[in-house]
């Protein structure tokens, strides 16, 4: 045997004879307050009413150690200024390459000189005698 349950949906929730435009208008009016929940206004109102998080003051040593000037952070959504440096020309690249090659040659010659000096110093050092046991 099947029991029939009465329809408990409020009459305002179903709009049987309303046209589609009226339904869309009702949905838009109901969605607008819900979309506002993501803003800071609702959070501020909840905090003022006592439902939000408690605001805790920073300890004295924190406030004294912070700079009084506003931080020099770049605001969100603002692009960094364009840099004035441009790509090197072909001549500039060749000059840089030659400079780096020269620096590598100097470093290699210094390394060889240090290696030969180390070999000469190692030849004059006598090993310590073994400790008798």
C-alpha positions, 0 to 999 in steps of 0.5 A: 500500500502506498502512502501519499505525502502532502506537498509541503513546498511553500506556495511562494517557492513555486510559481506555477503561472509566472512567466519565465522572465518573472522567474528569472527576476525572482532568482536574480533578486534572491541571488544578489544577497548571496553574492554579497556574502563574499564581500568584506561588508558581511564580515564587518557586520558579523564582527560588529555583531559579535559573531566574527573573529575577535580582533587581538591587538599586537604586543608592544614589542611587535608594534615598536619593531615595525616601521612607521612608514607604509611598506613599499609593496607594489599594489595588487593589479599594478604592473611593474615599471618597464626596465630601461635595459634593452637586449644587447646588440650583436657587437655588445654580445661579442664584446661580452663574450670576449670579456667572459672568455678573458676572465675564464682564461685568467681564472684557469691560469691562476688555478694552474699556478696555484696547483703547481705552487701546491705541488712544490709545497707538498714536496718539501713537507715530510710526513710525520713519523708513525707513533710506536705502539 
